[in-house]
Amino acid sequence: MHVLVIGGGMAGLSAAVVLRKSMPDLHITLAEPKAYIEIPWAAIRALFDRAVADANLMDLAAWATKHGVTHVRSTILSLSLVSAKLATGETIPFDVCLVATGARTKIPALGRELVGEGTLSERREMHVREGKQLLEASSVLIIGGGAIGTELAGDLAAYAKQQDKNVAITLVHAGEHLVPELNPAGAAKVKTKLEKLGVRVVLNERAVEENGAWTLGKSGERLEAERVLEAVGIQPSTAFFKQGLLAACLDEAGWVKVDDYFRVHASDGKIFAVGDCCTALTNTAPNAFNNKKVVAGNIISTLKAIEEKEPLDALNAKMKRKRPAPSVFVVTTGPKSGVARTAIGNDYVLLPALKNKTMLTFKAKSEIGV
């Protein structure tokens, strides 16, 4: 039996590790053009801290060898119910496919939209180059005050201050408070911490570009911006669905539609999707990690049904439903502070300190078997 995993991010790799442990003889192929593994939530800090950058990148070939996975360095051009066509011209047949291609941001430095055949050394060089350019800029406009924009503003301000760089940072957010995942009290604390670092925070406004100049949409105030970083509007990496016969698997925005068992809509039960590319439990790695055994177990049930020639539409009783991760969300405001949302209230000390000290890379490495 053969499982094709598309995408070498946290969701796909963690599920693949469970599959390998559960089925030692299973043939697993990973289609991922990059030669490295990157922990996405540490990518911002990696721009400014070389130790984090080094800890954040791992060799994908070594991981594949360790877990008995065939790594094919290519993007997917199109997908059918039985095979995937690669950019190399090769076609890979499968019994079951797991799509875990994630989503892209509009900030190249964060690496999510890097879909080419990048090497580990090239990505390390990009960290250094992009971080240096941001610290050398006279003014930086960050559009979007979600977790990405907020952490980027905090890190840039803090490391600029450490290096005696004078970078004017403006963070513009359309909402009433920063980081929608936080409650108003936690978000207010984030705003205060950023402002203490010298970041100008503008709420309930939109940055508008016209002829290369940026202004605030309501007031018309001109914004100084040598560099502009758009931390809004992540897009799913799912274009290959549209090139075959599976366009119906996507919703209007391009996200993969899945049921409560992570099965892709209109895929006859042979294709699963997990992580930021799909409509189930998106946008946090804890959700992917919390469901790796659910996804892998449902794939195994499907493989056994295929092998025994049982109808796949009768598998629900043998499958497990998706389960949200515990309610914890941590956002940093530079390398020495932050705010965490927990089930019992906001934490301004312990969890932010843990994330800043480790960037939680130990958690990712444990989950993906590094």
Buried (B, 14 or more C-beta within 10 A) or exposed (E): BBBBBBBBBBBBBBBBBBBBEEBEEBBBBBBBBBBBBBBBBBBBBBBBBEEBBEBBBBBBEEBBEEBEBEBBBBBBBBBBBEBBBBBBEEEBEBBBBBBBBBBBBBBEBBBBBBBEBBEBEBBBEBBBEBBEBBBEBEBBBBBBBBBBBBBBBBBBBBBBBEEEBEBBBBBBBBBEBBBEBBBEEBBBBBBEBBBEBBBBBBBEBBBBBEEEEBBBEEEEEEBEBBBBBBBBEBBBBBBBBEEBEBEEBBBEEBBBBBBEBBBBBBBEBBBBBBBBBBBBBBBBBBBBBBBBBBBBBBBBBBBBBBEEEBEBEEBBEBBBEBEEBEEEBBBBBBBEBBBBBBEEEBBBEEBBBBBBEEBBBEBBBEBBBB
